């Protein structure tokens, strides 16, 4: 399993979402997570990683790049 979340979601942002996931009980709290966002600065990347995401991808993202990122955080071989 991998969680891919947009940081700029309406009503609840990705930072709030990952915070809630990390507070859950059991193994689900450790699900690998990718922040997908238009906020692409270095400070944005640092904030996403500090919030609990394993990876930060700036939009727009190519399908192969997203698939590779998902494979990487899932511990699988990336598609070619």
C-alpha positions as CSV (number, residue, x, y, z in Angstrom):
1,X,0.0,0.0,0.0
2,X,1.1,3.6,-0.7
3,X,-0.7,6.8,0.1
4,X,-0.6,9.5,-2.5
5,X,-2.0,12.8,-1.3
6,X,-2.3,16.3,-2.8
7,X,-1.1,18.9,-0.3
8,X,-3.6,21.5,-1.5
9,X,-6.9,19.6,-1.0
10,X,-10.0,21.5,-0.2
11,X,-11.3,21.4,3.4
12,X,-8.4,19.3,4.7
13,X,-4.8,19.7,3.4
14,X,-2.3,16.9,2.9
15,X,-0.4,17.9,6.0
16,X,-3.5,17.4,8.2
17,X,-4.2,14.1,6.4
18,X,-0.8,12.6,6.9
19,X,-0.8,13.7,10.6
20,X,-4.1,11.8,11.1
21,X,-2.7,8.7,9.4
22,X,0.5,8.8,11.5
23,X,-1.7,8.9,14.6
24,X,-3.6,5.7,13.7
25,X,-3.1,2.5,15.6
26,X,-1.5,-0.5,13.9
27,X,0.6,-1.0,10.8
28,X,-1.5,1.4,8.7
29,X,0.2,4.3,10.5
30,X,3.4,3.4,8.8
31,X,2.0,3.3,5.2
32,X,4.5,4.9,2.8
33,X,3.2,8.3,1.6
34,X,3.9,10.6,-1.3
35,X,3.0,14.3,-1.3
36,X,1.9,15.4,-4.8
37,X,1.7,19.1,-5.0
38,X,2.1,22.3,-6.9
39,X,4.1,23.7,-4.0
40,X,7.4,22.8,-5.4
41,X,10.0,24.9,-3.5
42,X,12.7,23.4,-1.3
43,X,10.9,24.6,1.8
44,X,7.8,22.9,0.7
45,X,9.7,19.6,0.2
46,X,11.2,19.9,3.6
47,X,7.8,20.6,5.2
48,X,6.3,17.6,3.5
49,X,9.1,15.3,4.6
50,X,8.9,16.7,8.2
51,X,5.1,16.1,8.2
52,X,5.6,12.4,7.6
53,X,5.7,11.9,3.8
54,X,8.5,9.8,2.4
55,X,8.6,11.7,-0.9
56,X,7.6,15.0,-2.4
57,X,6.6,15.3,-6.1
58,X,5.9,18.6,-7.8
59,X,3.0,18.8,-10.3
60,X,2.7,18.3,-13.1
61,X,4.2,14.9,-12.8
62,X,4.7,12.4,-15.7
63,X,2.9,9.1,-15.2
64,X,6.2,7.1,-15.3
65,X,7.7,9.4,-12.7
66,X,4.7,8.8,-10.4
67,X,4.7,5.1,-11.0
68,X,8.5,5.0,-10.2
69,X,7.9,7.0,-7.0
70,X,5.2,4.7,-5.8
71,X,7.4,1.6,-6.6
72,X,10.3,3.2,-4.7
73,X,8.4,4.0,-1.5
74,X,6.7,0.6,-1.7
75,X,10.1,-1.1,-1.9
76,X,9.6,-2.5,-5.3
77,X,11.4,-2.2,-8.6
78,X,10.5,0.9,-10.5
79,X,8.9,0.5,-13.9
80,X,10.9,1.3,-17.0
